[in-house]
């Protein structure tokens, strides 16, 4: 039921491969902790790969927004990669699709980050 | 574990299940799973099942988290009914009450980056009808999905 998080580093960008559900009490807390740990280590260029996230609720959407603002407030960038149709549709109806920088190709997503 | 279950089966078309549950995430998951089973059984297509399941989950989260504040003394009640024309799901809590008119609009530019406040909006987006009723104490949400438009027909 819960979410799995795997971390990779590619060209100075930290990719979090998420799989499972981002919902209240499950993936939400894991996502928050993962972002907090990355920022504490100074990793501020973060790409969330949501290809295997099959379910997200309003709590999970809120957590994505919080992750985005937290990273941005610390001078970093957080982008989303490979949205499933369900997650894409949810971001559309909540008008968040244009707030996030959403990518569908990993290589070009990595290239799009602003390096210091 | 503090859970009572009552089931009325009054015919093939009309059946109603009612649960009284603790204010916990386990209860949210049970309510969500029951809604999913009910929608599948009604022959509803997959996209609509997702919407119904999500709306019901959001209503249950509201009841447990915002209504009852995880109070172990308080219960939520969830009933599921297929009237033959509609799926009718009622979720009630024993909390301080909810006035939907006072909720901030999550689509307003100043609210877009808020970390919460989208649950009721999603419920309203995904169901055909949503009714709010003040209880004393608490709130009851009635979520309705009309059959026919939502069914695959197979």
Interface residues (C-beta under 8 A of the other chain):
Chain A: X1 X23 X24 X25 X57 X58 X59 X61 X62 X63 X65 X66 X68 X69 X86 X90 X93 X94 X95 X96 X99
Chain B: X25 X28 X29 X50 X54 X57 X58 X61 X65 X106 X107 X112 X113 X114 X115 X116 X117 X118 X119 X121 X122 X125
